[in-house]
């Protein structure tokens, strides 16, 4: 498999971590959609990362579609003597899996709001849309509080059994450290802080640490 993406995207990192945790071999092709020389639109007409080229030559895009594909391929190959092992992205129970998917979408939504703020902050100060930044900040605040409640409960997020919601939340929170450190998301979120500290110590997260 070939994964196309940037080094800093939390959505790309989510898939890199999942593949590493699954012990699945893949080639990582660094390509930022923001560069004029990018080839990302060749793989995703929307010009967004990540994109995955499967062993069969099919191209998939959107991190959650790719995650679903990874889990499906693992299940289909489970009977093989050389089957990959490792992280189970979603619980077997369909309702529990749906709840995990919702937490993944919540983490992604916080990341989306963070990206909006990051891009707006790159504009000249006199051209920045303050109300837009405040709206995105509100999404992040409410989203973090919701994730904290789930992490405190320790069932769907932050349990001893890692799943894709943990990975998505960890990648997003570490991205906030990188790009929006001024938000100081750890304040008032001890369960999320504990989760991130545990994840950051895992080899899959250490191997995917973005450059400063």
Backbone as CSV, one residue per row, in Angstrom:
resi,resn,N_x,N_y,N_z,CA_x,CA_y,CA_z,C_x,C_y,C_z
1,UNK,0.841,-1.192,0.000,0.000,0.000,0.000,0.879,1.246,0.000
2,UNK,0.325,2.314,-0.536,1.033,3.589,-0.580,0.131,4.659,0.032
3,UNK,0.631,5.343,1.044,-0.111,6.406,1.705,0.470,7.746,1.308
4,UNK,-0.389,8.632,0.809,0.043,9.966,0.392,-0.458,10.973,1.409
5,UNK,0.443,11.820,1.896,0.019,12.812,2.866,1.159,13.696,3.331
6,UNK,0.814,14.669,4.156,1.807,15.588,4.707,2.281,15.079,6.067
7,UNK,3.374,15.655,6.531,3.969,15.220,7.790,3.245,15.776,9.010
8,UNK,2.496,16.854,8.831,1.879,17.510,9.980,0.383,17.270,10.126
9,UNK,-0.288,16.810,9.087,-1.738,16.627,9.144,-2.138,15.599,10.207
10,UNK,-3.055,15.951,11.117,-3.505,14.966,12.114,-4.315,13.833,11.491
11,UNK,-4.938,14.090,10.351,-5.725,13.066,9.666,-4.804,12.038,9.016
12,UNK,-3.711,12.517,8.452,-2.709,11.609,7.889,-2.046,10.812,9.006
13,UNK,-1.706,11.505,10.079,-1.052,10.816,11.199,-1.949,9.733,11.762
14,UNK,-3.236,9.981,11.814,-4.189,8.975,12.304,-4.048,7.671,11.516
15,UNK,-3.925,7.781,10.214,-3.792,6.580,9.378,-2.412,5.966,9.505
16,UNK,-1.383,6.775,9.586,-0.031,6.240,9.777,0.043,5.439,11.078
17,UNK,-0.521,6.001,12.149,-0.523,5.299,13.433,-1.312,4.001,13.329
18,UNK,-2.480,4.054,12.691,-3.304,2.850,12.553,-2.562,1.757,11.798
19,UNK,-1.892,2.116,10.722,-1.146,1.129,9.934,0.007,0.540,10.733
20,UNK,0.690,1.391,11.466,1.799,0.908,12.297,1.289,0.001,13.406
21,UNK,0.189,0.391,14.044,-0.379,-0.429,15.112,-0.913,-1.754,14.578
22,UNK,-1.328,-1.745,13.318,-1.829,-2.961,12.675,-0.703,-3.847,12.137
23,UNK,0.523,-3.329,12.184,1.675,-4.050,11.622,1.521,-4.291,10.128
24,UNK,0.905,-3.326,9.444,0.705,-3.437,8.000,1.785,-2.645,7.267
25,UNK,2.491,-3.266,6.325,3.538,-2.556,5.580,2.930,-1.544,4.610
26,UNK,3.555,-0.373,4.518,3.082,0.640,3.575,4.222,1.590,3.252
27,UNK,4.104,2.210,2.107,5.049,3.248,1.709,4.405,4.593,1.968
28,UNK,5.125,5.474,2.637,4.598,6.802,2.930,5.222,7.804,1.968
29,UNK,4.372,8.426,1.159,4.814,9.427,0.189,4.431,10.801,0.720
30,UNK,5.433,11.604,1.051,5.172,12.932,1.604,4.799,13.885,0.472
31,UNK,3.622,14.460,0.581,3.141,15.399,-0.437,2.119,16.322,0.225
32,UNK,2.416,17.598,0.237,1.509,18.564,0.844,0.613,19.182,-0.215
33,UNK,-0.697,19.192,0.005,-1.607,19.785,-0.982,-1.444,21.296,-1.095
34,UNK,-0.701,21.913,-0.176,-0.506,23.356,-0.199,0.648,23.772,-1.099
35,UNK,1.455,22.813,-1.540,2.580,23.125,-2.418,2.107,23.231,-3.867
36,UNK,2.694,24.156,-4.622,2.298,24.326,-6.025,2.624,23.090,-6.858
37,UNK,3.608,22.317,-6.426,4.027,21.135,-7.182,3.307,19.866,-6.728
38,UNK,2.274,20.011,-5.904,1.610,18.846,-5.331,0.987,17.936,-6.387
39,UNK,0.987,16.636,-6.078,0.312,15.637,-6.912,-0.913,15.065,-6.203
40,UNK,-1.258,15.649,-5.062,-2.405,15.136,-4.295,-3.683,15.076,-5.132
41,UNK,-4.003,16.098,-5.967,-5.226,16.003,-6.769,-5.241,14.824,-7.732
42,UNK,-4.072,14.244,-8.020,-4.039,13.047,-8.865,-4.641,11.849,-8.139
43,UNK,-4.641,11.907,-6.806,-5.161,10.807,-6.006,-6.518,11.126,-5.379
44,UNK,-6.750,12.390,-5.112,-8.016,12.829,-4.529,-8.452,14.087,-5.267
45,UNK,-9.546,14.026,-6.021,-9.978,15.207,-6.781,-10.284,16.414,-5.897
46,UNK,-10.496,16.183,-4.601,-10.745,17.287,-3.684,-9.448,17.937,-3.212
47,UNK,-8.316,17.332,-3.562,-7.029,17.915,-3.214,-6.711,17.867,-1.735
48,UNK,-7.197,16.834,-1.025,-6.989,16.729,0.414,-6.268,15.423,0.740
49,UNK,-5.565,15.431,1.861,-4.876,14.228,2.335,-5.524,13.771,3.642
50,UNK,-5.414,12.441,3.900,-4.612,11.435,3.215,-5.343,10.804,2.040
51,UNK,-4.536,10.137,1.211,-5.057,9.269,0.163,-4.267,7.965,0.238
52,UNK,-4.930,6.874,-0.082,-4.297,5.560,-0.002,-4.449,4.842,-1.327
53,UNK,-3.335,4.336,-1.845,-3.352,3.480,-3.028,-3.200,2.051,-2.540
54,UNK,-4.204,1.240,-2.773,-4.189,-0.128,-2.272,-3.260,-1.003,-3.103
55,UNK,-3.047,-2.216,-2.617,-2.203,-3.169,-3.349,-2.809,-3.517,-4.701
56,UNK,-4.115,-3.346,-4.833,-4.799,-3.622,-6.100,-4.828,-2.410,-7.022
57,UNK,-4.260,-1.305,-6.574,-4.219,-0.114,-7.409,-5.402,0.813,-7.255
58,UNK,-6.324,0.481,-6.353,-7.468,1.359,-6.107,-7.035,2.514,-5.214
59,UNK,-7.605,3.687,-5.449,-7.282,4.853,-4.638,-8.453,5.212,-3.742
60,UNK,-8.165,5.378,-2.455,-9.176,5.755,-1.474,-8.757,7.069,-0.822
61,UNK,-9.733,7.895,-0.480,-9.418,9.122,0.239,-10.460,9.365,1.323
62,UNK,-10.118,10.272,2.236,-10.795,10.557,3.492,-10.271,9.570,4.529
63,UNK,-9.753,10.126,5.627,-9.082,9.284,6.620,-10.001,8.215,7.205
64,UNK,-11.268,8.519,7.387,-12.152,7.534,8.003,-12.557,6.428,7.033
65,UNK,-12.661,6.756,5.744,-12.879,5.711,4.740,-11.660,4.796,4.685
66,UNK,-10.474,5.397,4.743,-9.241,4.601,4.717,-9.166,3.703,5.947
67,UNK,-9.538,4.237,7.113,-9.529,3.435,8.334,-10.493,2.253,8.227
68,UNK,-11.667,2.501,7.663,-12.630,1.416,7.466,-12.050,0.349,6.542
69,UNK,-11.366,0.788,5.503,-10.759,-0.154,4.560,-9.687,-0.998,5.261
70,UNK,-8.860,-0.347,6.050,-7.798,-1.054,6.763,-8.384,-2.135,7.667
71,UNK,-9.434,-1.765,8.400,-10.060,-2.737,9.301,-10.701,-3.874,8.519
72,UNK,-11.358,-3.543,7.405,-12.004,-4.569,6.590,-10.978,-5.533,6.010
73,UNK,-9.875,-5.005,5.486,-8.846,-5.863,4.913,-8.227,-6.765,5.974
74,UNK,-8.080,-6.232,7.182,-7.533,-7.038,8.272,-8.475,-8.183,8.608
75,UNK,-9.771,-7.900,8.637,-10.755,-8.935,8.938,-10.763,-10.008,7.858
76,UNK,-10.694,-9.590,6.597,-10.739,-10.548,5.492,-9.510,-11.446,5.457
77,UNK,-8.397,-10.917,5.921,-7.145,-11.677,5.884,-6.858,-12.381,7.204
78,UNK,-7.803,-12.303,8.135,-7.559,-12.825,9.483,-7.227,-14.315,9.489
79,UNK,-7.753,-15.042,8.511,-7.520,-16.485,8.477,-6.155,-16.844,7.879
80,UNK,-5.478,-15.873,7.308,-4.180,-16.131,6.688,-3.122,-16.380,7.752
81,UNK,-2.196,-17.312,7.505,-1.134,-17.567,8.489,-0.216,-16.370,8.679
82,UNK,-0.193,-15.448,7.709,0.649,-14.259,7.803,-0.178,-13.011,8.085
83,UNK,-1.346,-13.214,8.679,-2.253,-12.099,8.924,-1.634,-11.084,9.876
84,UNK,-1.931,-9.808,9.607,-1.466,-8.754,10.502,-2.228,-8.826,11.816
85,UNK,-1.589,-8.409,12.874,-2.230,-8.380,14.171,-2.218,-6.942,14.679
86,UNK,-2.504,-6.774,15.952,-2.389,-5.444,16.518,-3.734,-4.792,16.794
87,UNK,-3.737,-3.483,16.742,-4.871,-2.669,17.138,-6.161,-3.023,16.380
88,UNK,-7.249,-3.188,17.130,-8.570,-3.320,16.534,-9.193,-1.931,16.523
89,UNK,-9.421,-1.386,15.349,-9.870,-0.007,15.228,-11.275,0.210,15.769
90,UNK,-12.139,-0.782,15.577,-13.539,-0.670,16.006,-13.939,-1.930,16.766
91,UNK,-14.802,-1.793,17.790,-15.292,-2.985,18.496,-16.105,-3.877,17.561
92,UNK,-16.225,-5.130,17.930,-17.016,-6.056,17.125,-18.502,-5.728,17.189
93,UNK,-18.962,-5.310,18.347,-20.369,-4.953,18.501,-20.675,-3.733,17.640
94,UNK,-21.708,-3.826,16.814,-21.976,-2.763,15.838,-22.391,-1.455,16.490
95,UNK,-23.155,-1.521,17.574,-23.564,-0.301,18.251,-22.372,0.355,18.945
96,UNK,-21.538,-0.458,19.567,-20.326,0.083,20.195,-19.407,0.692,19.142
97,UNK,-19.335,0.052,17.973,-18.504,0.575,16.893,-19.037,1.907,16.385
98,UNK,-20.370,2.032,16.328,-20.976,3.294,15.903,-20.614,4.416,16.870
99,UNK,-20.607,4.108,18.142,-20.268,5.118,19.147,-18.802,5.538,19.044
100,UNK,-17.944,4.587,18.735,-16.532,4.918,18.520,-16.386,5.816,17.297
101,UNK,-17.123,5.492,16.235,-17.061,6.317,15.020,-17.508,7.759,15.306
102,UNK,-18.503,7.921,16.166,-18.956,9.271,16.481,-17.865,10.049,17.215
103,UNK,-17.135,9.381,18.105,-16.035,10.049,18.796,-14.914,10.402,17.834
104,UNK,-14.682,9.544,16.852,-13.694,9.856,15.816,-14.110,11.115,15.063
105,UNK,-15.378,11.194,14.706,-15.875,12.370,13.999,-15.802,13.620,14.876
106,UNK,-16.012,13.458,16.177,-15.898,14.588,17.087,-14.457,15.094,17.125
107,UNK,-13.508,14.182,17.242,-12.093,14.572,17.234,-11.734,15.245,15.918
108,UNK,-12.202,14.683,14.818,-11.926,15.278,13.504,-12.542,16.667,13.391
109,UNK,-13.744,16.834,13.944,-14.405,18.134,13.883,-13.656,19.199,14.664
110,UNK,-13.089,18.809,15.801,-12.245,19.742,16.552,-11.030,20.115,15.708
111,UNK,-10.454,19.110,15.047,-9.325,19.385,14.163,-9.693,20.310,13.022
112,UNK,-10.880,20.106,12.441,-11.334,20.983,11.349,-11.422,22.431,11.819
113,UNK,-11.986,22.628,13.007,-12.094,23.984,13.555,-10.716,24.569,13.815
114,UNK,-9.806,23.726,14.289,-8.453,24.187,14.536,-7.747,24.607,13.259
115,UNK,-7.940,23.838,12.197,-7.344,24.187,10.899,-7.904,25.524,10.414
116,UNK,-9.202,25.725,10.590,-9.807,27.006,10.185,-9.165,28.185,10.916
117,UNK,-8.921,28.013,12.210,-8.280,29.078,12.976,-6.842,29.280,12.509
118,UNK,-6.138,28.186,12.317,-4.738,28.261,11.882,-4.615,29.012,10.560
119,UNK,-5.494,28.704,9.620,-5.441,29.373,8.316,-5.832,30.845,8.429
120,UNK,-6.835,31.129,9.256,-7.254,32.516,9.429,-6.142,33.341,10.081
121,UNK,-5.413,32.727,10.997,-4.324,33.424,11.672,-3.161,33.746,10.737
122,UNK,-3.113,33.074,9.611,-2.037,33.341,8.649,-2.327,34.567,7.781
123,UNK,-3.557,35.027,7.829,-3.920,36.229,7.084,-3.397,37.461,7.827
124,UNK,-3.205,38.577,7.125,-2.814,39.812,7.812,-3.795,40.129,8.931
125,UNK,-3.278,40.651,10.035,-4.101,40.882,11.228,-5.331,41.721,10.927
126,UNK,-5.191,42.713,10.051,-6.317,43.602,9.772,-7.356,42.980,8.857
127,UNK,-7.059,41.805,8.340,-8.001,41.123,7.449,-8.595,39.866,8.090
128,UNK,-8.206,39.568,9.299,-8.724,38.380,9.967,-10.167,38.593,10.414
129,UNK,-10.955,37.552,10.295,-12.382,37.581,10.630,-12.524,37.114,12.069
130,UNK,-12.591,38.045,12.991,-12.605,37.740,14.423,-13.786,36.858,14.812
131,UNK,-14.956,37.157,14.284,-16.141,36.369,14.628,-15.997,34.918,14.178
132,UNK,-15.354,34.737,13.041,-15.126,33.381,12.527,-14.201,32.607,13.459
133,UNK,-13.136,33.256,13.925,-12.199,32.622,14.844,-12.906,32.273,16.152
134,UNK,-13.733,33.180,16.645,-14.463,32.921,17.887,-15.418,31.741,17.726
135,UNK,-16.045,31.656,16.563,-16.981,30.548,16.309,-16.232,29.213,16.315
136,UNK,-15.073,29.182,15.670,-14.280,27.950,15.628,-13.743,27.604,17.016
137,UNK,-13.342,28.619,17.760,-12.843,28.388,19.117,-13.939,27.782,19.995
138,UNK,-15.166,28.241,19.822,-16.286,27.672,20.562,-16.485,26.204,20.252
139,UNK,-16.347,25.841,18.981,-16.468,24.430,18.593,-15.404,23.596,19.298
140,UNK,-14.176,24.123,19.318,-13.079,23.399,19.953,-13.338,23.239,21.447
141,UNK,-13.755,24.312,22.101,-14.004,24.268,23.543,-15.075,23.246,23.886
142,UNK,-16.186,23.289,23.169,-17.275,22.332,23.440,-16.846,20.907,23.094
143,UNK,-16.114,20.768,22.001,-15.654,19.442,21.597,-14.693,18.838,22.602
144,UNK,-13.759,19.638,23.104,-12.813,19.146,24.101,-13.523,18.737,25.385
145,UNK,-14.500,19.526,25.781,-15.246,19.192,26.997,-16.001,17.874,26.820
146,UNK,-16.548,17.659,25.640,-17.261,16.400,25.373,-16.293,15.225,25.384
147,UNK,-15.136,15.380,24.743,-14.135,14.311,24.749,-13.638,14.037,26.162
148,UNK,-13.478,15.092,26.960,-13.024,14.913,28.344,-14.015,14.060,29.130
149,UNK,-15.295,14.286,28.918,-16.297,13.479,29.627,-16.172,12.010,29.250
150,UNK,-15.971,11.745,27.978,-15.830,10.354,27.535,-14.527,9.745,28.037
151,UNK,-13.453,10.522,28.009,-12.168,10.013,28.488,-12.221,9.744,29.991
152,UNK,-12.946,10.573,30.713,-13.102,10.375,32.165,-13.882,9.097,32.452
153,UNK,-14.892,8.814,31.620,-15.678,7.592,31.788,-14.839,6.357,31.480
154,UNK,-13.924,6.497,30.504,-12.965,5.432,30.226,-13.528,4.189,29.581
155,UNK,-14.653,4.307,28.884,-15.212,3.129,28.222,-14.957,3.169,26.715
156,UNK,-15.457,4.214,26.052,-15.264,4.324,24.598,-13.979,5.063,24.245
157,UNK,-13.457,5.833,25.187,-12.251,6.628,24.969,-11.394,6.549,26.225
158,UNK,-10.126,6.249,26.039,-9.226,6.213,27.179,-9.266,4.926,27.981
159,UNK,-9.836,3.871,27.417,-9.852,2.584,28.116,-8.518,1.869,27.893
160,UNK,-8.391,0.692,28.506,-7.163,-0.082,28.327,-7.077,-0.680,26.926
161,UNK,-8.209,-0.709,26.232,-8.250,-1.287,24.888,-8.305,-0.161,23.866
162,UNK,-7.192,0.106,23.220,-7.082,1.204,22.265,-8.000,0.985,21.068
163,UNK,-8.606,2.078,20.551,-9.393,1.999,19.327,-9.126,3.252,18.488
164,UNK,-9.830,3.393,17.390,-9.565,4.510,16.482,-9.923,5.854,17.110
165,UNK,-10.889,5.889,18.025,-11.231,7.147,18.684,-10.048,7.656,19.495
166,UNK,-9.349,6.772,20.180,-8.157,7.167,20.926,-7.103,7.745,19.989
167,UNK,-6.882,7.050,18.878,-5.874,7.488,17.914,-6.242,8.847,17.328
168,UNK,-7.505,9.002,16.925,-7.948,10.267,16.333,-7.821,11.408,17.328
169,UNK,-8.246,11.178,18.568,-8.155,12.220,19.590,-6.701,12.569,19.875
170,UNK,-5.865,11.553,19.993,-4.456,11.804,20.273,-3.777,12.597,19.177
171,UNK,-4.021,12.238,17.937,-3.406,12.950,16.813,-3.897,14.388,16.744
172,UNK,-5.178,14.586,17.005,-5.728,15.937,16.956,-5.182,16.806,18.089
173,UNK,-5.116,16.263,19.296,-4.638,17.041,20.442,-3.157,17.395,20.291
174,UNK,-2.381,16.474,19.786,-0.967,16.762,19.562,-0.792,17.784,18.449
175,UNK,-1.710,17.789,17.482,-1.673,18.823,16.441,-1.978,20.191,17.046
176,UNK,-2.917,20.249,17.996,-3.193,21.510,18.675,-1.941,22.011,19.390
177,UNK,-1.178,21.103,19.985,0.094,21.499,20.599,1.019,22.136,19.575
178,UNK,1.028,21.570,18.379,1.945,22.028,17.338,1.527,23.351,16.730
179,UNK,0.240,23.506,16.437,-0.228,24.648,15.666,-0.972,25.708,16.471
180,UNK,-1.611,25.306,17.558,-2.418,26.255,18.333,-2.135,26.084,19.820
181,UNK,-0.871,26.143,20.166,-0.469,25.931,21.559,-1.104,26.951,22.494
182,UNK,-1.432,28.128,21.968,-2.011,29.182,22.807,-3.374,28.779,23.374
183,UNK,-4.024,27.786,22.797,-5.311,27.324,23.327,-5.157,26.624,24.674
184,UNK,-3.938,26.096,24.912,-3.661,25.438,26.197,-4.757,24.430,26.546
185,UNK,-5.015,23.493,25.632,-6.135,22.578,25.771,-6.038,21.687,27.014
186,UNK,-4.818,21.474,27.545,-4.667,20.603,28.714,-5.347,21.170,29.964
187,UNK,-5.454,22.486,30.036,-6.066,23.098,31.211,-7.534,22.682,31.310
188,UNK,-7.882,22.073,32.403,-9.251,21.631,32.613,-9.601,20.314,31.957
189,UNK,-8.603,19.631,31.366,-8.867,18.351,30.687,-7.853,17.294,31.136
190,UNK,-7.895,16.906,32.400,-6.904,15.949,32.915,-6.990,14.565,32.289
191,UNK,-8.185,14.096,31.983,-8.314,12.761,31.384,-7.726,12.739,29.978
192,UNK,-7.981,13.785,29.207,-7.395,13.867,27.869,-5.882,14.003,27.946
193,UNK,-5.407,14.760,28.919,-3.958,14.907,29.095,-3.315,13.566,29.392
194,UNK,-3.939,12.793,30.261,-3.426,11.462,30.586,-3.432,10.558,29.356
195,UNK,-4.510,10.627,28.577,-4.597,9.820,27.356,-3.480,10.172,26.387
196,UNK,-3.275,11.457,26.153,-2.249,11.879,25.207,-0.860,11.473,25.687
197,UNK,-0.607,11.601,26.978,0.702,11.212,27.512,0.960,9.728,27.288
198,UNK,-0.067,8.903,27.454,0.081,7.460,27.225,0.311,7.165,25.747
199,UNK,-0.447,7.843,24.890,-0.309,7.610,23.456,1.053,8.074,22.952
200,UNK,1.512,9.223,23.433,2.776,9.784,22.957,3.957,8.875,23.251
201,UNK,3.805,7.987,24.224,4.881,7.063,24.574,4.900,5.824,23.683
202,UNK,3.856,5.620,22.886,3.795,4.441,22.029,4.713,4.617,20.820
203,UNK,5.354,3.555,20.378,6.243,3.651,19.212,5.556,4.214,17.980
204,UNK,4.276,3.887,17.783,3.570,4.378,16.579,3.452,5.893,16.594
205,UNK,3.282,6.480,17.756,3.206,7.943,17.850,4.592,8.560,17.788
206,UNK,5.570,7.921,18.390,6.923,8.443,18.340,7.476,8.447,16.914
207,UNK,7.118,7.411,16.153,7.597,7.319,14.776,6.903,8.324,13.838
208,UNK,5.778,8.874,14.257,5.031,9.781,13.395,5.040,11.221,13.918
209,UNK,5.935,11.510,14.840,6.012,12.874,15.377,6.340,13.843,14.254
210,UNK,5.520,14.874,14.049,5.774,15.814,12.949,6.962,16.717,13.256
211,UNK,7.605,17.235,12.211,8.700,18.181,12.437,8.182,19.483,13.005
212,UNK,9.001,20.169,13.769,8.606,21.452,14.345,8.583,22.541,13.278
